[in-house]
Amino acid sequence: MESAKAGGVHMVDEIACPDCAETIKAEAKVCRFCGLRLSDQAATSGPAPSSVDKDSPRQAHVWKNVAAVIAIGFVVSVLIYLQVYEGDKSKSYVDSSLIEAGQSAVARQLSDPASAQYRNFSTAGDCLTGEINAKNRLGGYVGFQDFLYDPRTKAVYLDVGLPETGLPFDLWKEQMNEHTAFIDKRTNCSRRA
């Protein structure tokens, strides 16, 4: 610590912060390292635990973090509740005869109908939607893709999905048009209900 003599009286220019032990000016009201507020008595007489302000910025920061964690926990629990309990109510019952008719119609368009794997059945108006994965002519599974079965026309529509980047423009445009047509057909089914 540095010291200076002023009029024969020995004064301390710097003191150690009672919280972080860093050296600070004796006249300091707040520690520049940890943000601890010091009362006038602590700044002149050295560290005294009883003279430390209980509501230091560090403690306020901790309480803000605790409040933020509690708020985030509350929001997450509400979202989980809505997903688990409210989500089940919005799922519609899909008639098993509609599923069988849809699977039969989709199977007629496949090169290997026995390999078909179905999932995520739902209804769009009076139409059946879902996902199908089946083997191609080379014997490999192509991956799940959306399908739509219209019981009125007995037609099946397969979604090619969004086109990949890097395709030649003509191919990209063709795939985008097929995907858009699929979305339009699903929308039309939903409107009919």
N, C-alpha and C positions, 0 to 999 in steps of 0.2 A: 504494500500500500504506500501511496505517496503521501507526504505530509508537507505542510507549509507553516511558517511562523508568521503570525500577523499580530503585531503589537505585543510580542512576548507570549502569546497564547498559542498552544499547539493545537491546530485544527486538522481533522482528517478530511482529505479530499475525496477519497473513495472508500466504499464499504462493500462487503459481500452481501449479495441478495440472500435473504433468509430462505427462499424457496429453491432457487437453482444454484446458488453459491457462486454465480458469476460476479465479477467486480463491476460495480456501478458507481456513479457519482453520488456523493453523500447527500447532495441537495435533490436527488431524483425523487419524484413522487410515484413513478411507475418503472419497474424493471424493463429495460429495453430487450431483454432476452426472453423472459417468460411472461411478461405482462402483469406481474404481480403488483398490486397497488400498495404503496407503503404510506403509513401515516407520518406526520411531521416528526413524531417522537422516534420512529424507527430510522428515519433518514439522518437524524442528528446523533442519536445515541447508539447506533449500531443495531444489529439484528435482535429483535425481541419478538418471540412468537405471539405474544398477546397483542402486539400492535399491528399485525397483518390483517388487512381487510379481507373478510371472509368471502366476499363476492368478487373475486378476482376474475379477469377475463378468461383465464385458463379454466376455472370452474364453470363459468357461463358457457364456454365452448363445449365442455363435457356434457352439460345439461342439454344443450342444443342437439348434440349428437344422439343422446339418449331419446329425446323427443322425436327426432327424425327416424330412428330405428323403430320406435313404437308406431309412428304413423305409417311407415312402410309396411310393417307387419300387419297392421289393421287393413290396409288396402289389399294386400296379398290374400289375406284370409277372406275378405269379401269376394274377391275375384274367384277364389277357389270354391266358395259356397255357391256362387252363381253358376259356375261351370258344372259342379257336381249335382246340385239339387235342382236348379232351374233348367239346366241343359237337358235333363232327362224328360222334363215335361214337354219340351219343344220337339222331341223326336216323334215322328209319326209312325204309326203302325203300318207295316207293309204287308199286304195280303199275300199269303203263301202261293195262291194260285197265280197271282200276277208275277211273282218271282219265278215260278216254274215256266210260265209262258215266255217270260223275258229270257231266261237261260236257254230255253229251247230255240228261240229265234236267233239268239246270238251264236249258239253252237252251229247252226246251219251255215254261218259265214266263216267258220274257222277251218283251217286245213287239218287240225288235230283236235276235234271237239272233246276228246277224253282228257286232254291235258288242261282244260279250262279251270282256272281258279277265280272265284268271285268273292267280292267283299264290298262293304259299305253301301248296302242297298238303301234307297230312300225313294220318295215319290216327289215328282215335280208335276203338280196337278194330278192328272189321271195317268201320267207316264211313269215308268220305272227307270230310275237311274242307279248306277253303281259303277264298280270298277272290275275289269277283267284282265287276267294275265293268262296267256296261252302260248304254246310253242308255235314257231313259224315252220316253214317248209324244210328248214335246215335242222330242225329239232331243238332249237334254243328258245328259251322263254324271252319274250320281247319286253316285259315289264308291264306293270299295271297301267291301264288307260281307262278313261271314263267311257261309259256307254249310255245310250238312251234307247228305251224300247217304248214305242207308241202302240198301245193295244188297239186303238181305233183303226190304224192303217197296217198293223202288224209289221211295221218297219223298225229296223235297228240302225242306229247311227253311232259310229265310233269316233271319239275325239282324238285327233292326231296330236293335240297339245300345241303349245306355242312353238313356233319354229326356232331352231337354234341360230345363234349368230354365226356369221361367216359363210352362210349358204349363198349361192348365186341368187340374185334378186328375184328372178322368175320362180325359182323353187320356193324361196321364202314367202313370196306373195301368194303362191298356190296354197301352201300350208296355212298361212294366216287366214286366207279365205275359207278353208275347210274348218278351221277352229272357230271362226266367227259364225259360220253357218250352223255348227253344232250348238253354240251358245244361243243362237236365235231360235233353234228348234226347241231347246230346253225351256227358254223363256215363253214361247208360244204354248207349250204344254202347261206351264204354270198358270198362264192366263185363262186357259180353258176351264180350270177347276171352279 
